[in-house]
C-alpha cells in the first residue's frame, strides 16, 4: 500500500499527542501511587516539560520540511507541464 503526503501529515500531527501526554503527566504528578519528594517531583516535572518542548520543536521542523517538499512537488509538476 502506497502512502501519500496526507498520511505523512497525519503521522507528523500524531506526535502532538505525545506532547499532550507529557503535559498531562506533569500536571498530575501529585496523583502518583508512589509519592515523590518535592525535589524529585520538580526535577521530573522539569525533565518532562523539556522533552515536550523538544518534541514540539521537532514537529515544527518536520512539518516545515513537509510543506517545503510539497511546494517542491508542485514546482516539479509546473515545470513538467511547462510548454517550454
C-alpha positions in Angstrom: 0.0 0.0 0.0 1.4 3.3 -1.1 1.2 6.2 1.4 0.5 9.8 0.5 1.5 13.2 1.7 -1.7 13.2 3.7 -0.5 10.1 5.6 2.8 11.8 6.3 1.0 14.9 7.6 -1.2 12.7 9.9 1.9 10.9 11.2 3.6 14.3 11.9 0.5 15.6 13.7 0.2 12.4 15.8 3.4 13.4 17.6 1.3 16.2 19.2 -0.4 13.5 21.3 2.9 12.6 22.9 3.4 16.3 23.9 -0.1 16.4 25.4 0.5 13.1 27.3 3.7 14.5 28.8 1.9 17.7 29.8 -0.8 15.6 31.4 1.7 13.6 33.4 3.4 16.8 34.5 0.2 18.3 35.8 -0.8 15.1 37.6 2.4 14.3 39.5 0.6 14.7 42.8 -1.6 11.7 41.9 1.1 9.1 41.6 0.6 5.9 43.5 4.2 6.2 44.9 4.6 9.8 46.1 7.8 11.7 45.2 9.5 14.1 47.4 9.4 17.7 46.3 12.9 17.8 44.7 12.2 14.6 42.7 8.8 16.0 41.6 10.4 19.3 40.5 13.2 17.5 38.6 10.8 15.1 36.9 8.4 18.0 36.0 11.3 20.0 34.5 12.5 17.0 32.5 9.0 16.2 31.1 8.5 19.8 30.1 11.9 19.8 28.4 11.0 16.6 26.5 7.6 18.0 25.5 9.3 21.2 24.2 11.9 19.2 22.3 9.1 17.1 20.6 7.2 20.4 19.8 10.4 21.7 18.1 10.9 18.5 16.1 7.3 18.5 15.0 7.6 22.1 13.8 10.8 21.4 11.9 9.4 18.2 10.3 6.1 19.9 9.3 8.2 22.8 7.8 10.1 20.2 5.8 6.9 18.6 4.8 5.5 21.9 3.5 8.7 22.7 1.6 8.7 19.2 -0.1 5.0 19.7 -1.0 5.9 23.1 -2.6 8.8 21.4 -4.5 6.5 18.8 -5.8 4.1 21.5 -7.1 7.1 23.2 -8.7 8.2 19.9 -10.3 4.7 19.5 -11.7 4.6 23.0 -13.1 8.0 22.6 -14.8 7.0 19.2 -16.1 3.8 20.6 -17.6 5.5 23.7 -19.0 5.3 24.1 -22.7 9.0 25.2 -22.9 
